[in-house]
Amino acid sequence: MFDLNREVSLLARKACGSWFSRRAYQAEIEDYLHCVIEEHVANGSTQEAAFEIARKQLGSIESLRGELEQSSRPTFSWAASKKLAFSATAALLIGGLILRLGLSSGWTMSHVLAFVSATLKWITF
């Protein structure tokens, strides 16, 4: 006997691959499959035939797994990281310079910190 829920769950697990990906995407894939199956059953198909149609619409397991892995990777922008590194370096250098000069000229720590924070607000983009 054909068990629709079991077959949908197995297909979603197979598509997701690793345990971490399975947690993230299995429910979404199962929901998609159930929606497609319900649509075809409403149009007169059997559950088994509707499942086969949904599986074909889903595409190959390898291509779906590749799409899932690609979408789960964080995007990294070198331009943004360079800008952040430059800002942090400039802030540290200027802050250290102001701290050194301010303390040597007799400022109190609160004056130095106020000046450094104002300078850092001006530097950040």
N, C-alpha and C positions, 0 to 999 in steps of 0.2 A: 504494500500500500504506500502511496506517495504522501510524505509528510512535508507540507509546504514550508512550515516554520523552520524545520530542521534543515531543509535544503537551502533556504535563504540564508540562514545563519552560517552554514558551512561555506557557501559561496562568498559571503562577506568576510569570513575569517581567512579564507584562501587569498582573497584579493588584498587584504590588509597586510599580511605577512607577519612582521615582528609583533611582539606583545604590546609595545608602546603604541605602535601605529594602530593596532587593533582597537585599543581603548579609544583612540582619538576619532577613528573614522568608521568603525564597524556599525554603529547605530545609524549613521547617516546613509551608508550604503544599503543597509537593511530597509530603512524607511523608503529609499528610492525604489528598491525592488518591489516592496509591497504596494506602493502606489501604482507602478506600472502593471503589476499583476492584477490588482483590483480593477484597473481600467479595462484590461483585456477580458477578465471574467465577466464584467458588466456587459461587454459586447458579445458574449456568448462562447468564449473559449473555455476550455477546461483549465483547472489550476495547473496541471502539468504542462499543457501547451503554453499557457500564459507565462509560466516560469521560464520555459525555453526561449520565448520571445524576449522576456526581460533580460535574460542572460546574454542574448545576442546584442541587445541594445546597450548593455553595459560595456561591451567590448572585451578584448582579451585581458586576461588576468595580468599578464606582464605589463601591458601598456597602462592599465589602471594603477598597478602598484608603482610604476614609474612616476605617474602623475601625482599620486599621494605622497611619495617620498620627496618629490620636487616641491610640492606645495607646503610641506612641513618644514623645509629648510628655512632658517632665518635669512633674510636678505641683509647684505652687508655693503655699506657704501664707504669706499675709500675716501671720497671727497669729504664726507661728513666727519669721518674719523680724523682726517688731517686738520680740518678746521677746529675740531675739539682739542686735538693735541696742541695745536698752535695757541689756542686760547688759554689752555691750562698752563703751558710753559710760560707764556707772557705774564699771566697772572701771578705765577709763583716767583718769577724773576722780579717783577715790579713790586710785588708785596714784600719780598725779602729785602730789596733795596730800600724801600720806604721804611721798613722796620729798622734796618741797620742805621740809616741816616737819622731817623726820628729819635731813636733811643740815644744816639750819640750826641744829639743836639739838645737833650734835656726834656723832650716831650714825655708825657705820661703814656702808659700803655693804652688808655682809653682814647687819647688823641690819635695815636698811631693806628689803632684798629678802625677808628672812624674814617681816617684818611684812606686806608687800604680798602675798606668796603666800598667807599665812594669811587675809588679808582677801578676796582673790579667791576662795578656796575657799568662804568663807562666803557670798559674794554670788551665785555661780552657782546656778542653779535645778536 
